[in-house]
Amino acid sequence: MIGLGIGWRLAAAGCRVDVFERDIAGRGASWAAAGMLAAGVETEPGEMALHALNRSSQQLWPDFARTLESASGLPVGYRAEGTLRVALTRDDAARLRATYEFQRRGGIALEWLTGADARRREPHLAAGIAAGVFSPEDHQVDNRLVVPALIAALRRAGGRLHEHAEVDRIEIANGRAIGVRVGEDLVSADAVVLAAGAWSRDIGGLPPVVRPPVRPVKGQMLALRMDPGTPMLRHVLWTPRAYLVPRANGRLIVGASVEERGFDPSLTAGAMFALLDAAWRALPGTEELPIDEMWTGFRPGSRDDAPILGPCMVDRLVLATGHHRNGILLTPVTADAISRLVLTGESDPAIEPFGLNRFVPPRQAREMA
């Protein structure tokens, strides 16, 4: 979604755009995600700079969704019911209260709920729910609908998508990116945007100093099947050990494990059991639901779990990677900021804290200056 979003914005501005995908476009982390736009309830201590970027992108999403639907002629499944976070025990409630107070001090709009309040919002919650927090501004989008919409919008704007076309290397001459090498072909370009997610550091041709420190963070997920006419859940639901995301078509997404296993695509019994158990403890009726799908994905994680955005030491090479668990949320602000950078050379102040230079040792930075 990051690469497609940037490509769409550039093509709509009149640029000749070629997007290269090693497999099928949008079938990596974008397909595996849950589509939560949770700039509020996901904020943790030490992430207030990232929260500002997340919040900025969250505010862009309603207009981004409308514009994308108009440009593509396809729906994206944007839903604004809000997000509910629940505590199952008194200990959970104490932790939830501490998180709630931290987030409120950061200016996040939240409402504290008793267990009874939470069950009035979602009657199928377990009877023993201890407490809850409601976040009215944390919404969701169906990422598996956004992907084809972005492809259609890119093509309608004149952009070209090349699938099953792996980029072997980024060609650099005299300190400047001049294109990409795909097989034997050199595709020349005025600028190159590297948005290859968890695979970004493995692209050939990159000098070590600009190779982004991005790694795959494995996640296992599953989907259950609800009756779309009488869904068991309406809000995005966070429990102490899992989240549940209801779709309009009746799918109920349950996720997700966080594993440092490289590009291991295997599903494990332990992860599936943990997710199902966590869902059942909060929403007991899930034990009666059929399993619709199980899958793995690879989040592009950086050293500080924040994105890597903007220019680097190679002229006309722009980075847009490392979004970790916030790739869907950050698609609008990334698309806007990176396309503006390519078009005008101007860097949006919102992305300046997230440049590659934060990972470069001061001595090395002085030597390159």
PyMOL commands that set and color helices and strands:
alter all, ss='L'
color gray80, all
select helices_A, chain A and resi 2-12+29-32+48-72+90-105+115-121+143-156+197-202+208-210+269-282+284-288+324-326+331-344+349-354+356-359+362-368
alter helices_A, ss='H'
color red, helices_A
select strands_A, chain A and resi 18-20+36-37+83-87+111-114+131-135+139-140+160-162+169-173+176-182+185-188+192-194+215-225+236-238+243-246+251-255+291-301+308-311+317-321
alter strands_A, ss='S'
color yellow, strands_A
deselect
rebuild
show_as cartoon
